[in-house]
Structures are given as structure tokens and as C-alpha cells.
Amino acid sequence: MRKDSPVSALVLAAGASTRMGTTKQLLPFGGRVLLQHVLDTVRGSEVREVILVLGYSAEKIKQQLDLNGIKVVINENYDEGMGSSLKVGLATVESHAGAAIVMLADLPFVHSKTLDALIAARSRTDTQIVIPTYRGFRGNPVLLDRSVFAEAMAVRGDIGCRAIFGRHLSGIVTLPVEDVGILLDIDQRSDYEQLQSVDREKTFQQRPDLEGKGSGAIDPVRPELVIVGRESVVVALARLAHMLGFTVTIVDPLLTIAEVPDVDRLLHVLDFSLLPANSDRQVVVASRGACDEEAIRQALMFHSAFVGLVANKKRGEEVLRALGIKGVERDELARVRVPAGLEIGAKTPEEIALSILAEIVTERRKRLAARDHATAGISPNRR
């Protein structure tokens, strides 16, 4: 279908908001309910058609919304996850639409111009999927070309559009935008309370790309651990590494030093060139798909001593395949530990962190021993 064909938008709002503990779509937010913010954003963009997918408490939600110009469809199987809403929504898209933007109901800070930028990116590239990024981190909404609708409609569970990305690695375009709203979803009560209490745009835009704790210089001789992401395993890994004397850097656009007291530095943009040189740098990527490929590419490019990915085997294979398509050599890809960590049957974030750090320590000690033997002119195998 022509790249200048109309684009529809799906707003997925069928879930029961179990983690919030109340009907999230109707939370008061800036004089309107949360879902109304999202609908107004979409209506303010260049999309031709807006489809709202409701499910849980559908009638109650409809009564509190301005639905002028919006097509409402009901997902009776909303308890089966986001995939069921994708199926219902995409099946409703008008026949002459060439693509659809999939918008989540808990993203009230996204700008209308970001949706317009997704549409423009599709019109000028031969792509099937357009994903916005902020400071190197992928966010939502995403644009799907009609050519992938059938696959998206077959998705099951709560993983959403990301389930099909691995089958279209060469058909994905990432689009940098100056819109932190693509990362600011309201998933839990704490998110709701925090994001209402700050000038979000000013708060995030004024942060330096790289910030450190205190005024003291960091010892460049210390081993360094760079962790990409903000999940529980990241915090646990930072704590353990700090105890073992590593310089700890977390890469994330949203975290603050106060939230992660065991770090020495925060890098708020995915750009390893901003870090001081360190030949004893270990990198662990735990971004849950937000920037896996790019983070690993940079870790390899800057000759990190250890590179590990926190992911299951299937996801790890997708990431390595994507990097291969982008030109990363096989011998470099062979250096990536995936899944990162020694096999100890780890389940909790703390146990996973322990397994990863155990692998890092093991590999680092091997390197140091090899270096010491080489310096002494002795093979490490001849003792």
C-alpha cells in the first residue's frame, strides 16, 4: 500500500488496571481523566481515524469521556491480555488505511507532534515498524504498517507489538524524538503520584547527560560496571558491585541519584563516548528491549572487557541476529554473554544479580591472571 496512505490510531484501554488497584483510565489528571488526555493527544495529530478499544468497565468509562469523532470497539476478552485488544482494534481499522499507530492508555504525556513524526517517518522510508526513542531508549506509541497487521493480530498475552519485532529486524526504523512522554507510562499508584508532582518536561530536560555523586573524583584504576536499564535486577546488581569495590554507572534517562544510592554515576543518554576511558569496564544490558541492540553495539565498539545481556535465550538470539544484520562481526558477537550470569538456578532479582556478578568476577580474574603471566613471560597453563 502507498506510503502516503492514511494512518489510523488505536488507543488500547481495555485492561482492568490490577496493579493500580482502581480504574486507571478514569484517574483525575490535570482537570480531565487520564484516558481523555490520551484521546485528545491522538485527536490533535494527523491520524485519519481514532479507534478506542475498551473492555473492563467499558460503559462506566464511556460515560466520562468526550468521544466525538472516535470509534469505540469492545474487547470482551480483555482478560486475555493486550494481544486480544490488538486483534480487535486492528480488525476495525478502515480498509484504505495503510498503517496504524498503537497508543497505550497510560501515556498521557506524549505529544501530538510525536505521532505526526511517526507518520512522516513511514512516508519517507520503506519500513514496516516505526519506534520512537528518547535519548536512545525505545518507547511508545509504535507505528505498524498494514503488512504486519496479521502477525500483530495473532499475538497472545500481554507482550504487545514487541512480540513481532524479532521477525522484522530489517523492517524496523527507530526515530529519535525530544519527547520524554514516550517513556512515562502510569502503571502503578507511585507513578501516578510522582508524575503529577513534577514539571516533567523541565525536570528531565534539565538533567545533565552524565552526573556523578558528590564532588570527589572517581579512581580510574578501579574496575567499572556499567548497567543499562532500571529494573529491580539493575538496582540489586549495583548494590553488590558497589560492595565489591566497582565504580558503578547506570545508564537510564529517568532515574535519579537519590533513587539508586549505590551508584557513582548516572548516564542519562545512551552514549558510551561520554564515559571516561576504562580498560577494565564490564557492561550488563538489562533494558528489557528498550535499547538492547544499541547498548551492546556500543559496549563492543568501546572494547568493554565483559558484555552481558539479561534476557532469555530466544530474546538473546533476536538481539544478536539484529546486530549481525547491522554489520557487527561474528567474533565480536561471540563475546556477548547471553543470558548473562552463571547457572545457579537464580529466580529473584537479587539471585540473578549474584549470578551475573559471579560470572563477571570469574572472567575478570581469568583476564588478570593471563595479563600477569604474560607480563612475567609465563604461560598461564605452565605453573
N, C-alpha and C positions, 0 to 999 in steps of 0.2 A: 504494500500500500504506500502511496505517496507520502514523503516525509513532511509535506505541508498540510496533510490531512488533519482534521480536528482532533483535539485531545480531550478526553473525559477525565473526571476525577472521582475516585471512590473514597469516601470517608468511612472507615471501619469503626463502628461504635456499638457493636453487639454484645460485648463481654459483660460479665457480672461484677467486675471490679473487686474480686475477692481479696486482693492484697490491700486495697484501700479501705475495705470494710463498710463502704457506702456506695451509692450510685455515683461514680466518678464523673459521669457525663454532666451531672447537674450541680456540681460543686460551684458555689459562688466564686466569681473570678473577675475582678475589675468591673463590677456593675452588670455583668452578664454571667450566664452559666458557662462552664468550661467548654462544652461542645459548641456553643454558639460562637465562641472566639474562633474555633477551627473552621466552622462553616463560613463565617464572614471572611476569613483569610482566603479560602478557596474561591468564594464568590468574587473576591476582589482581583482575581488573577485572570489570565486569558483562556482558561479552560472553557470548552463549549458546553459541557454538561456536568452537573454535580449529582452524584448518587450517594445517598446516605444509607448505610447498612445498619439496621437496628436489630436487637434481639431481646435481651433481658430488659424488662420494664419498658418495652417499646412505647406503649400508649402513654405512660406517665412522662416519658422523655419528650415525645412529640408535642405534648400539651404546653411545654415550656420553651419551645423553640420557634423562631421565625423561619419557616420552611418555604418561603416564597422562591419559586424557581428551582426548587430542589426535588429530585425524585427519591422517594423513600421506598426501600425494599426491606422485608423482614427475613431474617435468618432464623428459622425455627430451630435449627441445630447449633445454636451459638455455643452450647456447652462442649462441642467437639473441637473448639479452638479456632484460631484466626483463619486457618485454611478453609473452613466452611464459609466464612464471610467473604473471602476472596472468590470462592466459587460462585456464590450468589451475586456478588457485585459485578464481577466480570461478565457474567451471563446477561446482565442487564444493560451493558454498555451499548449505545446506539451503533448500528451496523456500519455506518460510514466513519466512525472514529478510528483513527489509526493507532492510538495508544491511550493508556490510562495512567494517571498519577495516583498512587496508592498512599493515602494520607491516614495516619492514625489519630484517634480521637483525643489522645492525651498530649498533643503537641501544640499548645496554644500560642507559642512564641514565634513560630515560623512566619516569615514574611511572604506576602503575595508575590513579590518580585522573585523570590527563590523558585516558586512554581513556574513563573514565566521563564526563568533561566533554564530550567529543566526542559521546557518545551523548545526553547531556542537551540539548546544543545542537540536535541534529537533532529531538528530540522537541518542542521549543518553537518551532521555526521551519519555514517552508516552504522547505526548501533541498535541494539535490542533493549538495553537496560541503561538507564542513567541514574547514578547515585551521587547525591551531594556530599561534599566533605567540608569540614571546618577544621582548619589547622592540621590537616592530614587525616582526620578521623571521619569515617563514614557515618552518615545519619539518615534521617527520614524527612520527607517522603521520597519514594523512588518512582521513576517512570518506567513503565513496561510497554514495549512495542506489542502490537496485536499478535505478532508472530510467536510470542511466548505465552499468550493467554491460556492456551490449552494446558500447558505444563503447570502454570500457576494455579489453574482451577483444579488440578489433581493433587495439590499439596494437602497433606493431612497434619493435624495437630496445630501447635502454636508457633512453629518456627517462621511462618510467613513467607514472603517473597524470597528470602535468603536461601530457601531450600533449592531453588533452581539456578542460583548463580554459578555453581560449580560446573554446570553443563553449558555455560555460555561465556567462558572466560575471555574469549577474544571479542565478544559482543558487548562488553561492559565498558562504559565510559564513566570515570569519576570526575565530578565537576566541583572545583573549589568555589565556595561561596563565603561571603562575610556575614554569615547568619548563624550565630551560636544556637538559635532556636531549634535547629535540626537535631541537636543533641539533648535538648531539655525536655524530656518526657516526664510526665507526672504519674508515677507508678505507685507510690506509697504516700501515706499521710505526711511523712517527713519531707518528701519532695514538694508537696503542695504548700506546706507551711514555709519552707525555706525560699521557694521561688516567688512567693508573694511578698517577702520581706526585703527584697533587694532590687536595686535598679540593675536588672540582669545584663542589659547591653553594656552599660558603663562599667559594671563590675568585671566582666570578662574581658572586655576590650582593653581595659587599662592595665591588665596584668602583663608583666614583662615576659618575654619569650622564655627566659631562664631566670629562676630565682633560687637563692640559697638561704639556708638557715643561719642566722647570726651574722657577725661581721668577720669571723675568723676565716683564714684561707684553708682550703682543703688540701691535705697532704697528697701530692701527686703520686707518691710511691705506693700508697695503699691500693689494694685491689678494688675494682669498681664493679658494682652490679647495677645495670640499667634494666628497669622493669617497665614494660609498656602495658598500660591498662589501669583499671581502677576497681577490679573485683576483689572479693574477700581474700583470694589466694595472693593477690598482689600485696595487700597490707600485711598478711602473715609472713610472706617472703621477705618483705622489707624489714620486719621486726627481727627475724632470725639472722639475716645478713648483717644488720647493724650490730647484733650481739657478737658476731664473729669478726668484726672489725672492717667490714667492707664500707667503702664510700657508696651510699645508696642514692640512686637517681630514679625517680618515677616520671614517666612521660604520660601526661594526660592534660587536656585543655581545661578541665573543670576543677580538679582537686586544689585544695589549699594546703599550705604547710601545717596549719593547725589540725587538719583532718588526718594527716599522716606524720606524726611526730618523730618517727624513726628514720625519716629521710634526711639527706644532706642537701639535695637539690630537687627542684621540680622543673621539668621542661614542658612548657605549655604548647609547644608546636612540634610536630613530628619532623625534626631536622637535627640529625646527629652531628652535623657540622658545627653546631653551637656549643657542643660539649668540649671541654679541654681534652687534649690528646691523652690517651692512657693505653699502653700496650697490654695492660692486664685487665681488660674490660670484658665482662660477661654480660650477655643480653638475654633476657627472657621476655618473650612476647605473650601476653595474656589479655589481648584486647577483645576476645570473643567476636572476631570478624570485623571489628571497626577499622583495623589497619594492619592486619596480619602480614599481607604480602609486602607492603611498603616498608614496614618496620624491619622485617627480615632482610629485605634488599639492602636497606641502609646499614644494618648491623654487619652484613657481609662486606659491603663496599668499604666500610671503615675498619675492616680487618679485626673484628672482635674475636677474642680468644675462644669464646664459647657462645653459641647461638642456640636457643631452645624455644620451642613453641608449645604452649599449653593448649592442647586440642586433642580430640580423639583421632584415631588413625585415618578415618575417612576424610575428615576435615584437613588433616595434615597433608594427605595426598593431593587434595584440591589446591592447597596453597603452593606446594612445591611444583605442581603442574602449571599453575598460573605464572610462577616465577620463571619456569622454563620457557613458556611462551614469550615472556618479556625479555628473554635473552640471557638469563643467568646461567652460567656454565654448570654442567653436571657435577664437577668436582667441588664446586662451591656449595651446591645444594646438598651434597653428601655430608657436609659439615653440620647441617641443621639437625638438632636432636628433636625428634617428634614421635610420640609425645615426650616432652621434657620430663626428666626425673627417673630415678632408679625404681625398679619394680618392687614395691614393698606392700602392695595392696592398699595404697592410700585412698581414702574416701573424703575426709573432711578437708577444708581449705588449709588447715594447719598441717595435716599429714601430707598433702600434696606439696606444700611449700617445703617441708622437711625432705621429701624425696628429691625435689629439684635441687635444693642446696647441697644435698649429699652428692649428687652427680657432679655439680659444679666443683665442689671441693676435691672429689676424686680426680676429675680431669685436670684441675689446676695443679694438684700435687704431682701428677704424671708429667705435666709440662715443665714444672720447676725442676724435677729430678732430671729430666732429659737435658735441660739447659745447663744444670750444674755439672753433669757428666761431660757434656760437650765442651764446656769451659775448661774442665780439668783434663780433656783429651781422653776420656774413658767412655767406652760404650756403656749405656745403662744396662745392657744384657750381660756385661762382664764384670762381675763383682767378686 
